[in-house]
């Protein structure tokens, strides 16, 4: 979650300090792709009023709320079996990848897979190929793209 020091942290939209009486929203660091239009909001705190009036503000809140809901331990259900994944060593998580609804990867944002079911996942090969295209096309911009490369490797090999 972003760091917010009431009375000291400035809202990146209006550049005024967020005070204790203000209504604010704190985003988790969930947009790793620095090219994504929602990256600006990731891991930052804002006045809610500012978010409601800036391009992509409400949209980013929607994705952050989905992320917060999907990452709760009780919601970590395998996409293949719908069974809860309780063993962290078996858990593969596909995080927020893109806000582009036309992308073939959009529907896989916030996907949980039990590695024991990876070979049975009907979309595994498709998602792996799309992730490779995503990376190679320059659509993924990360200061360090090791996470995306590791995810591609895990899905391709089936090993964590």
Backbone as ProteinMPNN parsed JSONL, in Angstrom:
{"seq_chain_A": "XXXXXXXXXXXXXXXXXXXXXXXXXXXXXXXXXXXXXXXXXXXXXXXXXXXXXXXXXXXXXXXXXXXXXXXXXXXXXXXXXXXXXXXXXXXXXXXXXXXXXXXXXXXXXXXXXXXXXXXXXXXXXXXXXXXXXXXXXXXXXXXXXXXXXXXXXXXXXXXX", "coords_chain_A": {"N_chain_A": [[0.852, -1.173, 0.0], [0.399, 2.271, -0.6], [2.457, 4.861, 0.8], [1.284, 7.087, 3.113], [1.441, 10.092, 4.647], [-0.367, 11.868, 6.613], [-1.054, 15.288, 6.326], [1.379, 15.779, 5.25], [1.941, 14.334, 2.871], [1.595, 14.939, -0.558], [-1.064, 15.17, -2.889], [-0.736, 13.737, -6.009], [-2.161, 14.742, -8.156], [-3.452, 17.291, -7.683], [-1.491, 18.519, -6.286], [-1.634, 19.374, -3.649], [-1.508, 19.116, -0.086], [-2.551, 16.14, 1.554], [-4.835, 15.973, 4.059], [-5.918, 15.071, 7.431], [-8.697, 15.295, 7.571], [-9.512, 14.998, 5.011], [-10.976, 13.108, 2.324], [-9.605, 10.282, 1.019], [-7.766, 8.085, -1.213], [-5.814, 5.225, -1.214], [-3.588, 3.614, -3.234], [-2.574, 0.263, -3.923], [0.66, -1.134, -4.827], [0.202, -2.113, -7.733], [0.395, -1.981, -10.507], [2.684, -2.923, -12.506], [3.623, -2.473, -15.029], [5.141, 0.058, -16.587], [4.353, 1.413, -18.826], [1.653, 1.25, -19.0], [-1.401, 3.06, -18.848], [-2.479, 3.336, -16.296], [-0.451, 3.189, -14.507], [0.562, 5.513, -13.321], [-1.025, 5.928, -11.067], [-0.552, 3.793, -9.403], [0.604, 2.615, -6.286], [0.371, 5.068, -4.99], [-1.105, 7.863, -3.222], [-4.169, 9.683, -3.185], [-6.426, 12.513, -3.259], [-9.782, 11.673, -3.053], [-11.688, 13.12, -4.431], [-10.144, 14.312, -6.426], [-9.405, 12.049, -7.9], [-11.89, 11.321, -8.876], [-12.287, 13.159, -10.849], [-10.306, 13.09, -12.736], [-8.795, 11.803, -15.708], [-8.95, 8.34, -16.052], [-9.011, 7.926, -13.319], [-11.29, 6.896, -11.813], [-11.461, 4.467, -13.068], [-9.029, 3.266, -12.375], [-9.388, 2.973, -9.641], [-11.374, 1.031, -9.717], [-9.959, -1.214, -10.782], [-8.002, -1.525, -8.784], [-9.607, -2.113, -6.583], [-10.677, -4.551, -7.446], [-8.32, -6.028, -7.548], [-7.616, -5.972, -4.809], [-9.699, -7.461, -3.731], [-9.466, -9.927, -5.122], [-6.988, -10.855, -4.261], [-7.218, -11.605, -1.648], [-6.755, -14.126, 0.806], [-8.901, -15.991, 1.003], [-9.976, -15.914, -1.508], [-8.314, -17.007, -3.351], [-8.594, -18.893, -5.645], [-8.114, -21.658, -7.732], [-7.994, -21.376, -11.219], [-8.515, -23.57, -12.765], [-9.714, -25.678, -11.224], [-11.306, -24.402, -9.399], [-10.834, -24.692, -6.746], [-9.697, -23.743, -3.514], [-6.491, -22.365, -3.091], [-4.202, -23.216, -0.843], [-1.631, -23.814, -0.203], [1.183, -22.056, -0.407], [3.477, -22.625, -1.903], [2.518, -23.854, -4.109], [1.159, -21.999, -5.486], [0.443, -19.949, -8.208], [0.314, -16.741, -9.388], [-1.204, -14.602, -11.605], [-0.782, -11.348, -12.119], [-2.212, -8.0, -12.309], [-2.154, -7.205, -15.626], [-2.859, -5.643, -17.858], [-4.843, -2.795, -18.767], [-6.118, -2.633, -21.076], [-8.878, -3.539, -22.658], [-9.194, -4.781, -25.088], [-7.05, -6.391, -25.364], [-5.746, -9.692, -25.511], [-4.896, -10.618, -23.12], [-6.219, -9.342, -21.092], [-8.461, -10.546, -19.785], [-7.207, -12.288, -18.123], [-6.091, -10.964, -16.038], [-5.301, -10.936, -12.629], [-5.386, -13.743, -12.046], [-5.473, -16.928, -10.538], [-3.604, -19.9, -10.175], [-3.192, -23.244, -9.417], [-0.176, -24.844, -9.301], [-0.106, -27.563, -9.569], [-2.194, -28.08, -11.199], [-1.578, -26.961, -13.565], [-0.886, -28.188, -16.013], [-3.342, -28.995, -16.885], [-4.695, -26.721, -17.498], [-6.559, -25.176, -19.842], [-6.024, -22.801, -21.198], [-3.361, -22.324, -20.981], [-1.152, -22.523, -22.895], [-1.938, -20.613, -24.775], [-2.02, -18.247, -23.179], [0.662, -18.1, -22.4], [1.921, -17.7, -24.906], [0.753, -15.237, -25.569], [1.752, -13.629, -23.511], [4.454, -13.649, -24.158], [4.372, -12.328, -26.644], [3.395, -9.898, -25.718], [5.511, -9.027, -24.125], [7.636, -8.96, -26.043], [6.712, -7.112, -27.893], [7.035, -4.646, -26.846], [5.028, -3.625, -25.389], [4.957, -4.085, -22.758], [6.399, -2.412, -20.266], [8.756, -2.298, -17.989], [10.749, -1.343, -15.31], [12.358, -3.298, -14.535], [12.118, -6.176, -16.098], [12.022, -8.734, -15.123], [9.991, -10.039, -13.704], [7.842, -10.539, -15.497], [9.165, -12.129, -17.375], [9.844, -14.279, -15.727], [7.27, -15.225, -15.101], [6.412, -16.06, -17.624], [8.275, -18.094, -18.027], [7.605, -19.859, -15.9], [4.95, -20.588, -16.586], [5.465, -21.776, -19.034], [7.233, -23.909, -18.431], [6.122, -25.058, -16.19], [7.055, -25.021, -13.595], [7.871, -23.715, -10.42]], "CA_chain_A": [[0.0, 0.0, 0.0], [1.189, 3.494, -0.685], [2.785, 5.528, 2.053], [0.557, 8.346, 3.258], [1.68, 10.82, 5.887], [-1.367, 12.924, 6.639], [-0.485, 16.605, 6.596], [2.686, 15.903, 4.589], [1.912, 13.761, 1.531], [0.851, 15.709, -1.547], [-1.823, 14.489, -3.928], [-0.032, 13.954, -7.272], [-3.005, 15.394, -9.15], [-3.643, 18.723, -7.384], [-0.269, 18.981, -5.618], [-1.871, 19.919, -2.315], [-1.323, 18.115, 0.971], [-3.706, 15.36, 1.994], [-4.971, 16.164, 5.501], [-6.692, 14.048, 8.141], [-10.127, 15.459, 7.318], [-9.772, 14.751, 3.59], [-11.314, 11.755, 1.886], [-8.498, 9.923, 0.132], [-7.666, 6.698, -1.657], [-4.429, 4.758, -1.266], [-3.473, 2.496, -4.16], [-1.479, -0.687, -3.731], [1.584, -1.145, -5.973], [-0.299, -3.236, -8.513], [0.616, -1.811, -11.94], [4.129, -3.011, -12.728], [3.911, -2.03, -16.384], [5.29, 1.517, -16.57], [3.732, 1.954, -20.033], [0.211, 1.215, -18.807], [-1.894, 4.375, -18.431], [-2.849, 3.362, -14.883], [0.761, 3.117, -13.68], [0.682, 6.771, -12.583], [-1.773, 5.85, -9.817], [-0.078, 2.667, -8.604], [1.43, 2.884, -5.116], [0.26, 6.484, -4.647], [-2.305, 8.291, -2.494], [-4.814, 10.808, -3.85], [-7.744, 12.949, -2.8], [-10.805, 10.957, -3.81], [-12.297, 14.1, -5.332], [-9.247, 14.453, -7.579], [-9.53, 10.824, -8.693], [-13.197, 11.316, -9.533], [-12.34, 14.148, -11.924], [-9.157, 12.977, -13.63], [-8.865, 10.667, -16.626], [-8.553, 7.018, -15.539], [-9.071, 7.847, -11.857], [-12.312, 5.931, -11.389], [-11.081, 3.171, -13.659], [-7.945, 2.705, -11.57], [-10.007, 2.527, -8.387], [-12.054, -0.236, -10.024], [-8.955, -2.284, -10.88], [-7.377, -1.706, -7.463], [-10.583, -2.808, -5.741], [-10.702, -5.948, -7.91], [-7.057, -6.626, -7.091], [-7.694, -6.177, -3.363], [-10.636, -8.557, -3.503], [-8.936, -11.182, -5.688], [-5.778, -11.334, -3.583], [-7.508, -12.09, -0.298], [-6.505, -15.578, 0.87], [-10.115, -16.78, 0.779], [-10.364, -15.811, -2.919], [-7.247, -17.557, -4.191], [-9.132, -20.142, -6.185], [-7.486, -22.102, -8.968], [-8.821, -21.179, -12.399], [-8.83, -24.877, -13.351], [-10.594, -26.5, -10.378], [-12.055, -23.523, -8.49], [-10.499, -25.034, -5.361], [-8.862, -22.78, -2.812], [-5.061, -22.692, -3.043], [-3.756, -22.912, 0.51], [-0.197, -24.031, -0.134], [1.837, -20.975, -1.162], [4.47, -23.149, -2.834], [1.795, -24.334, -5.294], [0.355, -20.882, -5.975], [0.92, -19.062, -9.27], [-0.612, -15.616, -9.505], [-1.017, -13.696, -12.73], [-1.262, -10.076, -11.576], [-2.74, -7.053, -13.283], [-1.268, -7.115, -16.777], [-3.224, -4.569, -18.77], [-6.185, -2.214, -18.691], [-6.627, -2.657, -22.445], [-9.885, -4.602, -22.755], [-9.064, -5.48, -26.367], [-5.907, -7.303, -25.259], [-6.049, -11.09, -25.202], [-4.461, -10.902, -21.747], [-7.033, -8.608, -20.128], [-9.316, -11.422, -18.976], [-6.38, -13.086, -17.216], [-5.668, -10.157, -14.89], [-5.663, -11.451, -11.302], [-5.71, -15.166, -12.158], [-4.778, -17.846, -9.645], [-3.471, -21.248, -10.704], [-2.412, -24.196, -8.625], [0.822, -25.407, -10.212], [-0.429, -28.978, -9.783], [-3.224, -28.126, -12.243], [-1.121, -26.165, -14.695], [-0.932, -28.974, -17.257], [-4.755, -29.151, -17.25], [-5.267, -25.425, -17.811], [-6.777, -25.132, -21.287], [-5.511, -21.545, -21.756], [-1.945, -22.163, -20.63], [-0.309, -22.259, -24.058], [-2.401, -19.341, -25.322], [-1.57, -17.161, -22.304], [2.125, -18.034, -22.496], [2.248, -17.053, -26.183], [0.343, -13.83, -25.49], [2.71, -12.95, -22.635], [5.686, -13.477, -24.935], [4.088, -11.242, -27.593], [3.26, -8.691, -24.899], [6.872, -8.635, -23.76], [8.457, -8.671, -27.217], [6.162, -5.984, -28.658], [7.317, -3.387, -26.168], [3.813, -3.215, -24.689], [5.273, -4.213, -21.342], [7.549, -1.598, -19.908], [9.029, -2.436, -16.569], [12.141, -0.97, -15.064], [13.021, -4.59, -14.482], [11.077, -7.069, -16.609], [12.25, -10.102, -14.663], [8.756, -10.675, -13.259], [7.115, -11.047, -16.653], [9.964, -13.229, -17.92], [9.69, -15.411, -14.806], [5.92, -15.745, -15.283], [6.447, -16.792, -18.908], [9.047, -19.318, -17.776], [6.809, -20.748, -15.035], [3.831, -21.132, -17.354], [6.015, -22.633, -20.08], [7.843, -25.118, -17.874], [5.299, -25.645, -15.141], [7.835, -25.126, -12.358], [8.082, -22.464, -9.704]], "C_chain_A": [[0.892, 1.229, 0.0], [1.438, 4.068, 0.71], [2.069, 6.87, 2.076], [0.855, 8.919, 4.629], [0.735, 12.011, 5.882], [-0.739, 14.244, 7.067], [0.863, 16.816, 5.937], [2.665, 15.42, 3.144], [1.051, 14.622, 0.609], [0.124, 14.785, -2.51], [-1.12, 14.768, -5.259], [-0.865, 14.634, -8.362], [-3.083, 16.898, -8.898], [-2.437, 19.358, -6.693], [-0.517, 19.709, -4.311], [-1.808, 18.775, -1.315], [-2.645, 17.427, 1.297], [-3.74, 15.444, 3.517], [-5.902, 15.128, 6.112], [-8.192, 14.149, 7.896], [-10.504, 15.199, 5.856], [-10.21, 13.305, 3.364], [-10.278, 11.401, 0.828], [-8.558, 8.443, -0.226], [-6.187, 6.366, -1.773], [-4.374, 3.526, -2.171], [-2.338, 1.556, -3.759], [-0.532, -0.594, -4.941], [1.228, -2.3, -6.914], [-0.105, -3.108, -10.018], [2.121, -1.77, -12.187], [4.542, -2.455, -14.089], [3.954, -0.505, -16.444], [4.694, 2.183, -17.805], [2.213, 2.044, -19.874], [-0.284, 2.573, -18.308], [-2.293, 4.462, -16.957], [-1.639, 3.325, -13.95], [0.945, 4.358, -12.808], [0.054, 6.681, -11.195], [-1.202, 4.804, -8.846], [0.859, 3.107, -7.49], [1.473, 4.37, -4.742], [-1.043, 6.738, -3.892], [-2.827, 9.575, -3.119], [-6.041, 11.257, -3.068], [-8.76, 12.204, -3.666], [-11.472, 11.892, -4.817], [-11.448, 14.295, -6.586], [-9.365, 13.237, -8.492], [-10.836, 10.796, -9.473], [-13.27, 12.269, -10.724], [-11.165, 14.068, -12.893], [-9.323, 11.731, -14.512], [-8.252, 9.427, -15.969], [-8.603, 6.895, -14.02], [-10.053, 6.795, -11.369], [-11.984, 4.528, -11.884], [-9.987, 2.49, -12.827], [-8.472, 2.227, -10.222], [-10.678, 1.172, -8.605], [-11.056, -1.396, -10.059], [-8.279, -2.555, -9.537], [-8.324, -2.451, -6.527], [-10.699, -4.283, -6.143], [-9.46, -6.666, -7.415], [-7.119, -6.933, -5.595], [-8.617, -7.335, -3.01], [-10.04, -9.896, -3.94], [-7.716, -11.723, -4.937], [-6.003, -11.738, -2.131], [-7.309, -13.599, -0.264], [-7.733, -16.433, 0.572], [-10.588, -16.75, -0.681], [-9.309, -16.36, -3.872], [-7.661, -18.935, -4.707], [-8.516, -20.432, -7.548], [-8.461, -21.951, -10.129], [-9.261, -22.508, -13.02], [-9.885, -25.613, -12.54], [-11.545, -25.695, -9.503], [-11.835, -23.878, -7.014], [-9.555, -23.983, -4.795], [-7.415, -23.268, -2.786], [-4.554, -22.26, -1.677], [-2.249, -23.079, 0.683], [0.503, -22.999, -1.026], [2.85, -21.496, -2.178], [3.829, -23.699, -4.111], [1.046, -23.201, -6.0], [1.08, -20.089, -7.046], [-0.135, -17.964, -9.384], [-0.243, -14.786, -10.718], [-1.609, -12.364, -12.276], [-1.981, -9.248, -12.64], [-1.714, -6.946, -14.401], [-1.561, -5.9, -17.644], [-4.636, -4.07, -18.497], [-6.846, -2.202, -20.066], [-7.579, -3.839, -22.621], [-9.823, -5.355, -24.074], [-7.883, -6.459, -26.375], [-6.372, -8.714, -24.908], [-5.677, -11.464, -23.775], [-5.371, -10.275, -20.694], [-7.841, -9.53, -19.226], [-8.523, -12.291, -17.999], [-5.755, -12.259, -16.095], [-6.155, -10.84, -13.619], [-6.114, -12.914, -11.333], [-4.84, -15.98, -11.215], [-4.754, -19.237, -10.283], [-2.684, -22.069, -9.699], [-1.469, -24.881, -9.596], [0.552, -26.888, -10.503], [-1.482, -29.153, -10.881], [-2.805, -27.422, -13.524], [-1.223, -26.924, -16.012], [-2.369, -29.167, -17.753], [-5.409, -27.83, -17.645], [-5.35, -25.254, -19.317], [-6.199, -23.872, -21.945], [-4.013, -21.346, -21.552], [-1.073, -21.778, -21.824], [-0.666, -20.898, -24.674], [-1.879, -18.163, -24.494], [-0.058, -17.001, -22.381], [2.541, -17.323, -23.785], [1.896, -15.566, -26.157], [1.283, -13.02, -24.594], [4.029, -12.692, -23.362], [5.503, -12.346, -25.946], [4.021, -9.9, -26.872], [4.647, -8.143, -24.56], [7.661, -8.162, -24.978], [7.986, -7.45, -28.007], [6.516, -4.635, -28.048], [6.099, -2.839, -25.446], [4.005, -3.298, -23.187], [6.526, -3.403, -21.084], [7.739, -1.653, -18.409], [10.482, -2.035, -16.37], [12.995, -2.226, -14.958], [11.983, -5.629, -14.898], [11.262, -8.522, -16.173], [10.958, -10.797, -14.244], [8.009, -11.294, -14.433], [7.858, -12.232, -17.275], [9.83, -14.468, -17.039], [8.305, -16.045, -14.953], [5.83, -16.554, -16.568], [7.162, -18.118, -18.715], [8.256, -20.321, -16.941], [5.676, -21.389, -15.83], [4.321, -22.096, -18.431], [6.549, -23.953, -19.565], [6.979, -25.831, -16.843], [6.033, -25.856, -13.846], [7.961, -23.759, -11.726], [9.526, -22.376, -9.262]], "O_chain_A": [[2.0, 1.214, 0.537], [0.709, 3.784, 1.66], [2.229, 7.687, 1.169], [0.556, 8.299, 5.65], [0.994, 13.028, 5.238], [0.009, 14.306, 8.043], [1.441, 17.898, 6.039], [3.299, 16.027, 2.281], [-0.074, 14.986, 0.951], [0.647, 13.74, -2.897], [-0.924, 15.933, -5.606], [-0.321, 15.055, -9.383], [-2.812, 17.693, -9.798], [-2.369, 20.577, -6.536], [0.277, 20.556, -3.902], [-2.027, 17.614, -1.662], [-3.706, 18.05, 1.312], [-2.79, 15.038, 4.188], [-6.59, 14.399, 5.398], [-8.89, 13.142, 8.012], [-11.685, 15.182, 5.511], [-9.852, 12.405, 4.123], [-10.097, 12.136, -0.143], [-9.298, 7.664, 0.375], [-5.409, 7.124, -2.352], [-5.033, 2.521, -1.905], [-1.279, 1.998, -3.314], [-0.902, -0.027, -5.969], [1.88, -3.344, -6.892], [-0.416, -4.049, -10.748], [2.75, -0.717, -12.088], [5.679, -2.02, -14.271], [2.914, 0.149, -16.361], [4.545, 3.405, -17.827], [1.567, 2.841, -20.553], [0.345, 3.175, -17.438], [-2.43, 5.564, -16.426], [-1.793, 3.42, -12.733], [1.431, 4.26, -11.682], [0.551, 7.293, -10.249], [-1.354, 4.921, -7.63], [1.792, 3.876, -7.718], [2.483, 4.865, -4.241], [-1.963, 5.921, -3.926], [-2.056, 10.442, -3.53], [-6.623, 10.482, -2.31], [-8.598, 12.121, -4.884], [-11.783, 11.482, -5.935], [-11.985, 14.429, -7.685], [-9.42, 13.376, -9.714], [-10.881, 10.303, -10.6], [-14.207, 12.198, -11.52], [-11.049, 14.907, -13.786], [-9.92, 10.737, -14.098], [-7.161, 9.486, -15.401], [-8.263, 5.839, -13.487], [-9.688, 5.906, -10.599], [-12.209, 3.538, -11.189], [-10.028, 1.279, -12.607], [-8.043, 1.188, -9.72], [-10.56, 0.274, -7.771], [-11.283, -2.435, -9.438], [-8.015, -3.709, -9.201], [-7.895, -3.319, -5.766], [-10.806, -5.158, -5.283], [-9.543, -7.789, -6.918], [-6.726, -8.016, -5.161], [-8.336, -8.1, -2.088], [-10.106, -10.88, -3.203], [-7.447, -12.923, -4.978], [-5.068, -12.169, -1.457], [-7.664, -14.283, -1.224], [-7.615, -17.49, -0.047], [-11.504, -17.486, -1.046], [-9.419, -16.182, -5.085], [-7.158, -19.972, -4.274], [-8.416, -19.55, -8.402], [-9.62, -22.353, -10.029], [-10.269, -22.56, -13.724], [-10.853, -26.121, -13.105], [-12.485, -26.247, -8.931], [-12.57, -23.414, -6.142], [-8.727, -23.415, -5.508], [-7.148, -24.434, -2.495], [-4.485, -21.065, -1.387], [-1.665, -22.537, 1.621], [0.418, -23.069, -2.252], [3.059, -20.864, -3.213], [4.528, -23.977, -5.086], [0.372, -23.434, -7.004], [2.194, -19.612, -6.83], [-1.331, -18.243, -9.465], [0.891, -14.323, -10.846], [-2.819, -12.266, -12.071], [-2.308, -9.739, -13.721], [-0.548, -6.634, -14.159], [-0.649, -5.215, -18.107], [-5.506, -4.822, -18.057], [-8.003, -1.804, -20.199], [-7.149, -4.988, -22.721], [-10.35, -6.463, -24.171], [-7.746, -7.262, -27.298], [-7.284, -8.894, -24.101], [-6.095, -12.508, -23.275], [-5.3, -10.644, -19.522], [-7.897, -9.31, -18.016], [-9.109, -12.955, -17.143], [-4.98, -12.781, -15.293], [-7.305, -11.274, -13.549], [-7.114, -13.272, -10.712], [-3.635, -15.755, -11.105], [-5.746, -19.692, -10.854], [-1.645, -21.639, -9.197], [-1.907, -25.437, -10.603], [0.935, -27.401, -11.554], [-1.641, -30.246, -11.426], [-3.595, -27.304, -14.461], [-1.611, -26.345, -17.027], [-2.579, -29.471, -18.927], [-6.56, -27.819, -18.081], [-4.324, -25.194, -19.995], [-5.913, -23.887, -23.142], [-3.468, -20.304, -21.917], [-0.333, -20.797, -21.755], [0.221, -20.13, -25.048], [-1.356, -17.195, -25.047], [0.445, -15.878, -22.423], [3.409, -16.449, -23.763], [2.65, -14.736, -26.664], [1.576, -11.861, -24.886], [4.642, -11.638, -23.194], [6.383, -11.497, -26.089], [4.532, -8.894, -27.363], [4.909, -6.948, -24.696], [8.277, -7.097, -24.952], [8.778, -6.824, -28.713], [6.313, -3.595, -28.675], [6.126, -1.714, -24.946], [3.287, -2.646, -22.429], [7.59, -3.691, -21.633], [6.941, -1.096, -17.655], [11.34, -2.362, -17.19], [14.191, -2.215, -15.25], [11.068, -5.931, -14.132], [10.713, -9.433, -16.793], [10.831, -12.011, -14.405], [7.591, -12.45, -14.365], [7.238, -13.224, -17.657], [9.715, -15.582, -17.549], [8.181, -17.27, -14.931], [5.227, -17.627, -16.583], [6.696, -19.153, -19.192], [8.245, -21.511, -17.253], [5.469, -22.6, -15.754], [3.676, -23.107, -18.708], [6.345, -24.997, -20.184], [7.088, -27.041, -16.647], [5.697, -26.753, -13.073], [8.137, -22.759, -12.422], [9.921, -21.392, -8.636]]}, "name": "protein", "num_of_chains": 1, "seq": "XXXXXXXXXXXXXXXXXXXXXXXXXXXXXXXXXXXXXXXXXXXXXXXXXXXXXXXXXXXXXXXXXXXXXXXXXXXXXXXXXXXXXXXXXXXXXXXXXXXXXXXXXXXXXXXXXXXXXXXXXXXXXXXXXXXXXXXXXXXXXXXXXXXXXXXXXXXXXXXX"}
